[in-house]
Amino acid sequence: MRLLRVDVFAGEDHVGRLAARHQMQVVERPIGGEEIGRATEVFLAGTAAEVTAVRAIGPHSFTPGRITETLMKGYDSLVRA
């Protein structure tokens, strides 16, 4: 399972640690617009957004799955502890 991080800010380090805890490989690199259609899940992470599922980007639709759900629950537990 690979988690591609497009842009990294200090607050998202929690998401990277959560991903590692669940044996998700984190790859940090820019992606092109043509790649977004190949994504199986997309989410936003940040202090205000926490971990939020993205359902569509332009003509591309996404369904939150195991990766997004795992990180959402983990982040929620982390910030509410």
C-alpha positions, 0 to 999 in steps of 0.5 A: 500500500502506497500513500503519495504525499503531494505537499508537506506542511509541519502539521501533516507530519502526524499523518506520515507517522500514522501511515508508518504505524499502519505499514503504509509507504509514504512517497513525497513528490510532485504529481502531474494533473494526468496522474490524479485520475489514477488515484484510488483515494484522495484526502486533505490533511492539515490542522484545520482540515484534519484528514478530510476525504476528497470526493472529486477533482475536476472530472475525477471521482474518488471513494474514501477507502481503507487508507483514508478511513484509517488515517481519519480515525487515527488522526481523530484519536491523536488530536482528541487524546 
